[in-house]
């Protein structure tokens, strides 16, 4: 029986809410209360929900509701992290379960649009009408269900198509410090690729850089067949992680329709930083460079969603940018990326300073599937160019100071002679595109000079 306080008017709606707290939904109680806010987390009691569930918190003025995600629990205490500002939230604010799964939305009309991590358009165009709700956590297919990578995916970038041929379903890392041209290279890939759809995730970038990438670097041509998901560095860490998951989910939906998708994520390191904020906020122990264990679980789970589908499906091919902070290639995120991805392309600050663009360093770069998808002759020519490049790089100091005597090493003599031709072949303007056939012809021309 519900009793009213005789000193105040009976609030029937509030009484129903209090009664609702006692009603069980299968596996959880659907209404609770905010207990306190500690740092980035909101602690709630009286409600049970699984990790990843979506909850709404009522503000004090009842004018709006704050969307939160369940990130952990301790006994009866539920840890929530907000996706928006927590202004108006106070102890006792009502918490309502919205969904037991992290949900996103999908529409066939997403190409040419820019959305945020929860699917809201941020490009000033018409509102999006979503056709279906989808879970952001995909069910992993068995490894044996995936089709082997047997076809190349043309990127239009000579240095990649020739020396590190990219395959449909491949996952490649772009490892770089800041300011070496990775955003321009991503735009070149988006504009020139032979993929049917391009999905671009801009995670943790400055707001100014997001607009510059969309309007200037990518341009109208690249935007036409692209879907852009952007969450700037100022966004909640939950929104940044959700943006990465939403990008992978959208790519999976297009793959299921039989399309070849190119997924560009800039950057995987910022996703790791967002997960680090979440993990540390709920008390995970920090490990190498302060990264908690959940980071090293999240990144492989995202990367493994990329690849070929079943026989009747298309493919997702991906480039993930990885920030080598202070040009440190031994960074833990760089290490786990190299171990999980199907190859990496190293961008060199030294080449960028010399205006060699794209600043792809053939030393340290590798494609683990290239030999399987191109001819033996193509493989031989690519290895020849890479060998001459490496030989010159290893002896560059003694060459520059004049300590090398011509004729001492015939291979090095050939590398010195061909270095200008190789540089011309590997450099490319941002508005240039080369077909795969043109690239192979140019590679063959360089190979003939080296014979």
VMD Tcl script that draws the C-alpha trace (Angstrom):
set ca {
  {0.00 0.00 0.00}
  {1.31 3.48 -0.93}
  {0.91 6.13 1.78}
  {1.03 9.87 1.14}
  {2.63 12.39 3.50}
  {-0.37 14.33 4.93}
  {1.67 17.56 5.02}
  {2.06 17.63 1.24}
  {-0.34 16.97 -1.66}
  {-0.40 13.39 -2.86}
  {1.77 13.03 -6.00}
  {0.26 10.08 -7.84}
  {2.87 10.17 -10.64}
  {5.75 10.07 -8.14}
  {4.08 7.20 -6.31}
  {3.88 5.22 -9.55}
  {7.57 5.89 -10.16}
  {8.46 4.62 -6.69}
  {6.35 1.52 -7.29}
  {8.01 1.06 -10.68}
  {11.37 0.70 -8.92}
  {10.12 -2.58 -7.49}
  {9.03 -4.06 -10.81}
  {11.48 -6.42 -12.44}
  {12.25 -6.44 -16.14}
  {13.91 -9.80 -17.07}
  {17.38 -9.62 -15.58}
  {17.24 -6.01 -14.36}
  {15.38 -3.27 -12.50}
  {14.56 -0.47 -14.91}
  {14.50 2.63 -12.67}
  {17.07 3.83 -10.14}
  {18.58 6.98 -8.65}
  {21.83 8.90 -8.91}
  {23.92 8.47 -5.76}
  {26.94 10.66 -6.55}
  {29.28 11.84 -9.29}
  {32.98 11.01 -9.03}
  {35.22 12.46 -11.71}
  {33.94 11.27 -15.08}
  {31.56 8.65 -13.67}
  {28.03 8.80 -12.30}
  {27.19 6.24 -9.62}
  {23.60 4.98 -9.54}
  {21.73 2.69 -7.15}
  {18.47 0.79 -7.40}
  {19.01 -0.22 -11.04}
  {20.71 -3.20 -12.66}
  {21.94 -3.20 -16.25}
  {24.64 -4.97 -18.27}
  {27.87 -3.39 -19.49}
  {27.19 -1.28 -22.58}
  {23.54 -0.64 -21.73}
  {22.07 2.81 -22.43}
  {20.41 4.76 -19.61}
  {18.70 8.14 -19.34}
  {19.15 10.44 -16.35}
  {16.48 13.06 -15.66}
  {17.80 16.57 -14.95}
  {16.56 18.59 -11.99}
  {14.41 20.89 -14.09}
  {12.89 17.90 -15.96}
  {13.50 19.72 -19.24}
  {15.94 17.23 -20.69}
  {17.40 13.78 -20.18}
  {21.08 12.89 -20.18}
  {22.13 9.82 -22.19}
  {24.70 7.64 -20.40}
  {26.34 4.29 -20.96}
  {26.99 1.60 -18.36}
  {30.75 1.11 -18.06}
  {30.98 -0.97 -14.87}
  {29.42 -1.98 -11.57}
  {30.40 -2.86 -8.01}
  {27.76 -4.91 -6.24}
  {24.57 -2.83 -6.27}
  {26.43 0.25 -7.48}
  {26.23 0.98 -11.22}
  {28.89 3.12 -12.95}
  {27.63 5.32 -15.79}
  {29.53 7.67 -18.07}
  {27.62 10.53 -19.72}
  {27.67 11.30 -23.43}
  {26.81 14.97 -22.84}
  {27.36 17.68 -20.23}
  {26.21 16.70 -16.73}
  {24.72 20.13 -15.93}
  {21.44 19.75 -14.02}
  {22.19 16.28 -12.61}
  {21.95 16.02 -8.84}
  {21.82 13.29 -6.16}
  {18.49 11.51 -6.46}
  {17.99 12.23 -10.16}
  {15.99 9.44 -11.75}
  {17.87 6.87 -13.90}
  {15.90 4.90 -16.49}
  {17.07 1.98 -18.58}
  {16.75 2.74 -22.30}
  {18.41 -0.26 -23.93}
  {20.37 -3.26 -22.72}
  {22.63 -3.08 -25.78}
  {24.70 -0.26 -27.28}
  {22.55 0.68 -30.25}
  {23.22 2.68 -33.41}
  {21.17 3.33 -36.52}
  {21.66 2.67 -40.20}
  {20.30 4.15 -43.40}
  {21.08 3.63 -47.06}
  {21.20 7.43 -47.44}
  {24.29 8.02 -45.32}
  {26.73 8.62 -48.19}
  {27.73 12.25 -48.47}
  {26.77 12.93 -44.85}
  {28.71 13.81 -41.69}
  {27.33 12.44 -38.42}
  {28.47 12.27 -34.81}
  {29.13 9.19 -32.69}
  {25.44 8.59 -31.95}
  {24.23 9.10 -35.53}
  {23.04 12.73 -35.40}
  {23.85 14.78 -38.54}
  {26.30 17.63 -37.93}
  {26.67 18.89 -41.50}
  {23.70 21.29 -41.45}
  {21.79 19.27 -44.04}
  {18.38 17.62 -43.73}
  {17.59 15.34 -40.81}
  {18.36 11.67 -41.36}
  {15.58 9.10 -41.29}
  {17.09 5.85 -40.07}
  {15.62 2.61 -41.34}
  {16.79 0.21 -38.63}
  {18.41 0.02 -35.22}
  {21.58 -2.04 -35.02}
  {23.84 -3.24 -32.26}
  {27.26 -1.59 -32.12}
  {28.85 -4.81 -30.88}
  {29.02 -7.25 -33.78}
  {29.05 -11.01 -33.40}
  {32.47 -12.26 -34.47}
  {32.39 -14.72 -37.35}
  {34.46 -17.86 -37.17}
  {37.93 -17.39 -38.63}
  {37.26 -20.20 -41.11}
  {34.12 -18.47 -42.43}
  {36.12 -15.56 -43.85}
  {37.09 -15.69 -47.51}
  {40.82 -15.49 -48.23}
  {42.20 -12.21 -49.60}
  {42.83 -12.85 -53.30}
  {42.12 -9.50 -55.02}
  {43.84 -6.16 -54.86}
  {41.98 -2.95 -54.04}
  {43.24 -0.05 -56.10}
  {44.12 3.00 -53.99}
  {45.35 5.37 -56.71}
  {48.55 6.01 -54.71}
  {51.61 4.77 -56.65}
  {53.82 4.02 -53.66}
  {51.13 1.80 -52.08}
  {49.85 0.05 -55.21}
  {53.40 -0.77 -56.36}
  {55.39 -1.70 -53.26}
  {52.67 -2.52 -50.70}
  {49.76 -3.67 -52.84}
  {46.56 -3.45 -50.77}
  {44.01 -6.27 -50.85}
  {40.24 -6.38 -50.44}
  {39.71 -7.24 -46.79}
  {43.18 -6.16 -45.63}
  {43.84 -4.10 -42.47}
  {46.78 -1.69 -42.81}
  {48.28 0.76 -40.33}
  {49.56 4.24 -41.20}
  {52.17 4.85 -38.50}
  {53.21 8.47 -38.21}
  {54.05 11.32 -35.90}
  {52.11 14.57 -36.11}
  {52.42 16.82 -39.15}
  {53.78 14.36 -41.71}
  {50.81 14.37 -44.10}
  {48.65 11.48 -42.91}
  {45.38 13.44 -43.32}
  {46.25 14.32 -46.92}
  {47.12 10.68 -47.62}
  {43.77 9.58 -46.15}
  {41.98 12.06 -48.41}
  {43.87 10.71 -51.43}
  {42.77 7.18 -50.51}
  {39.14 8.29 -50.11}
  {39.09 10.15 -53.43}
  {40.95 7.62 -55.57}
  {39.94 4.22 -54.21}
  {38.07 1.70 -56.32}
  {35.89 0.75 -53.30}
  {32.12 1.23 -53.58}
  {31.76 3.06 -50.25}
  {34.22 4.90 -47.99}
  {33.53 5.12 -44.24}
  {35.73 7.66 -42.44}
  {35.99 7.87 -38.64}
  {37.61 11.06 -37.33}
  {38.19 10.35 -33.65}
  {39.74 12.78 -31.20}
  {40.74 15.42 -33.74}
  {40.49 19.16 -33.13}
  {37.14 20.59 -34.23}
  {38.90 22.90 -36.69}
  {40.73 19.95 -38.27}
  {37.48 18.05 -38.76}
  {35.97 20.90 -40.78}
  {39.18 21.41 -42.78}
  {39.34 17.72 -43.62}
  {35.72 17.59 -44.81}
  {35.57 20.86 -46.74}
  {39.13 21.29 -48.02}
  {41.28 18.15 -47.74}
  {38.57 15.65 -48.74}
  {36.53 17.97 -50.91}
  {33.21 17.42 -52.66}
  {34.54 14.61 -54.85}
  {35.67 12.53 -51.90}
  {32.54 13.30 -49.87}
  {30.11 12.02 -52.50}
  {30.70 8.34 -51.75}
  {31.84 8.75 -48.14}
  {30.17 8.49 -44.75}
  {31.99 10.53 -42.10}
  {31.64 9.89 -38.37}
  {33.33 12.63 -36.34}
  {33.83 13.12 -32.63}
  {36.36 15.83 -31.66}
  {38.80 15.67 -28.79}
  {36.42 17.67 -26.57}
  {33.73 14.98 -26.75}
  {33.06 12.51 -23.96}
  {35.38 9.46 -24.10}
  {32.27 7.27 -24.38}
  {31.18 9.17 -27.50}
  {34.64 8.76 -29.04}
  {34.61 4.99 -28.50}
  {31.01 4.80 -29.75}
  {32.03 6.71 -32.90}
  {34.69 4.10 -33.64}
  {32.20 1.27 -33.09}
  {29.53 3.02 -35.18}
  {31.98 3.42 -38.09}
  {32.75 -0.31 -38.02}
  {29.04 -1.14 -37.73}
  {28.10 1.02 -40.73}
  {30.90 -0.58 -42.75}
  {29.56 -4.03 -41.80}
  {26.07 -3.09 -42.98}
  {27.39 -2.08 -46.40}
  {29.52 -5.24 -46.58}
  {26.43 -7.36 -45.90}
  {24.89 -5.81 -49.05}
  {27.81 -7.13 -51.10}
  {29.69 -3.83 -51.38}
  {33.45 -3.34 -51.13}
  {34.02 -0.84 -48.32}
  {37.12 1.18 -47.49}
  {37.23 2.10 -43.79}
  {39.57 4.93 -42.74}
  {40.04 5.45 -38.99}
  {41.95 8.52 -37.82}
  {43.16 7.62 -35.35}
  {43.37 4.29 -33.55}
  {45.56 5.93 -30.92}
  {42.81 8.43 -30.01}
  {40.38 5.54 -29.60}
  {42.89 3.96 -27.20}
  {43.16 7.26 -25.31}
  {39.36 7.41 -24.93}
  {39.22 3.84 -23.62}
  {42.08 4.67 -21.24}
  {40.00 7.52 -19.77}
  {37.05 5.16 -19.29}
  {39.13 2.36 -17.77}
  {40.98 4.58 -15.32}
  {37.72 6.28 -14.28}
  {36.28 2.99 -13.00}
  {39.48 1.90 -11.28}
  {41.24 -0.34 -13.79}
  {44.94 -0.74 -12.99}
  {47.23 1.21 -15.33}
  {49.87 -0.79 -17.19}
  {52.34 0.29 -19.89}
  {52.15 4.07 -20.41}
  {49.06 4.19 -18.22}
  {46.92 2.08 -20.55}
  {44.55 -0.26 -18.64}
  {43.96 -3.85 -19.84}
  {40.62 -2.96 -21.48}
  {42.50 -0.95 -24.16}
  {44.38 -4.04 -25.28}
  {41.07 -5.89 -25.49}
  {39.16 -3.19 -27.37}
  {41.60 -2.56 -30.24}
  {41.90 -6.16 -31.51}
  {38.13 -6.62 -31.22}
  {37.60 -3.57 -33.48}
  {40.27 -4.58 -35.99}
  {38.94 -8.15 -36.26}
  {35.58 -6.81 -37.44}
  {37.31 -5.77 -40.67}
  {37.92 -8.20 -43.50}
  {36.14 -10.30 -46.07}
  {32.64 -11.51 -45.34}
  {31.04 -14.82 -46.13}
  {30.77 -16.00 -49.75}
  {27.74 -13.83 -50.56}
  {29.09 -10.71 -48.86}
  {31.45 -7.94 -49.88}
  {34.55 -6.82 -48.03}
  {35.82 -4.20 -45.59}
  {39.36 -2.97 -46.16}
  {40.81 -0.57 -43.62}
  {43.57 1.93 -43.00}
  {44.10 2.84 -39.34}
  {46.32 5.79 -38.52}
  {48.52 5.16 -35.47}
  {50.26 8.10 -33.82}
  {53.87 7.45 -32.96}
  {54.17 10.02 -30.18}
  {57.51 11.84 -30.41}
  {58.14 9.56 -33.45}
  {58.47 6.65 -30.99}
  {57.87 3.47 -32.99}
  {58.08 1.38 -29.79}
  {54.89 2.95 -28.37}
  {52.55 0.22 -26.96}
  {49.71 1.18 -29.32}
  {52.12 1.02 -32.28}
  {53.27 -2.41 -31.07}
  {49.78 -3.89 -30.69}
  {48.77 -2.43 -34.06}
  {51.73 -4.03 -35.83}
  {50.92 -7.35 -34.17}
  {47.22 -7.27 -35.13}
  {47.14 -5.59 -38.55}
  {48.07 -7.11 -41.92}
  {50.89 -4.67 -42.47}
  {51.96 -1.11 -41.82}
  {53.08 1.91 -43.80}
  {55.59 4.10 -41.98}
  {55.43 7.84 -42.68}
  {58.76 9.59 -42.19}
  {59.23 13.09 -40.79}
  {62.58 13.28 -42.57}
  {60.87 12.71 -45.94}
  {58.10 15.18 -45.09}
  {60.69 17.83 -44.19}
  {62.27 17.20 -47.61}
  {58.83 17.75 -49.26}
  {58.72 14.11 -50.39}
  {54.95 13.42 -50.39}
  {53.40 11.07 -49.58}
  {56.17 10.64 -46.99}
  {56.15 6.83 -47.17}
  {59.36 5.26 -45.90}
  {59.97 1.95 -47.69}
  {62.11 0.82 -44.76}
  {59.93 -0.65 -42.03}
  {56.80 -0.66 -44.23}
  {55.29 -3.99 -45.24}
  {52.14 -5.55 -46.68}
  {51.63 -9.11 -45.49}
  {49.28 -10.04 -48.36}
  {50.90 -8.26 -51.34}
  {52.79 -11.33 -52.56}
  {49.53 -13.32 -52.71}
  {47.56 -10.90 -54.86}
  {50.04 -9.71 -57.51}
  {52.12 -11.51 -60.12}
  {55.61 -12.84 -59.40}
  {57.05 -10.27 -61.80}
  {55.33 -7.44 -59.93}
  {56.69 -8.80 -56.63}
  {60.22 -8.99 -58.07}
  {60.10 -5.39 -59.34}
  {58.73 -4.08 -56.03}
  {61.42 -5.89 -54.06}
  {64.11 -4.48 -56.37}
  {62.94 -0.89 -55.74}
  {62.69 -1.47 -52.00}
  {66.16 -3.05 -51.88}
  {67.78 -0.13 -53.72}
  {65.94 2.36 -51.49}
  {67.11 0.59 -48.32}
  {70.67 0.25 -49.57}
  {70.86 3.99 -50.25}
  {69.24 4.87 -46.88}
  {71.69 2.69 -44.95}
  {74.67 4.39 -46.60}
  {73.27 7.90 -46.97}
  {75.58 9.50 -44.40}
  {78.80 8.35 -46.04}
  {77.43 9.28 -49.47}
  {76.49 12.80 -48.37}
  {79.90 13.56 -46.84}
  {81.71 12.18 -49.91}
  {83.33 9.27 -48.07}
  {81.98 6.65 -50.49}
  {84.24 5.78 -53.44}
  {82.35 4.94 -56.64}
  {82.96 1.36 -57.76}
  {83.36 -0.06 -54.25}
  {79.90 -1.63 -54.34}
  {78.13 -2.11 -57.72}
  {74.69 -2.43 -56.05}
  {75.20 0.80 -54.12}
  {76.42 2.50 -57.30}
  {73.14 1.49 -58.96}
  {71.14 2.73 -55.93}
  {72.88 6.13 -56.09}
  {72.28 6.40 -59.81}
  {68.59 5.47 -59.60}
  {67.71 7.42 -56.43}
  {66.30 10.43 -58.35}
  {64.18 8.15 -60.58}
  {62.89 6.20 -57.58}
  {62.02 9.45 -55.76}
  {60.09 10.70 -58.80}
  {58.20 7.42 -58.97}
  {57.27 7.40 -55.26}
  {56.18 11.05 -54.99}
  {52.71 12.17 -56.03}
  {50.64 15.35 -55.81}
  {47.52 15.18 -53.65}
  {45.23 15.78 -56.64}
  {46.86 13.13 -58.85}
  {45.53 9.59 -59.27}
  {47.07 6.63 -61.05}
  {45.31 3.47 -62.16}
  {46.83 0.15 -61.16}
  {47.92 -0.45 -64.77}
  {49.67 2.94 -64.96}
  {51.46 2.25 -61.68}
  {52.73 -1.13 -62.89}
  {53.99 0.44 -66.13}
  {55.88 3.14 -64.21}
  {57.31 0.52 -61.86}
  {58.49 -1.52 -64.84}
  {60.17 1.59 -66.30}
  {62.16 2.09 -63.09}
  {63.04 -1.61 -63.03}
  {64.36 -1.43 -66.59}
  {66.68 1.42 -65.63}
  {68.05 -0.68 -62.77}
  {68.78 -3.69 -64.99}
}
mol new
graphics top color blue
foreach p $ca { graphics top sphere $p radius 0.5 }
foreach p [lrange $ca 0 end-1] q [lrange $ca 1 end] { graphics top cylinder $p $q radius 0.2 }
display resetview
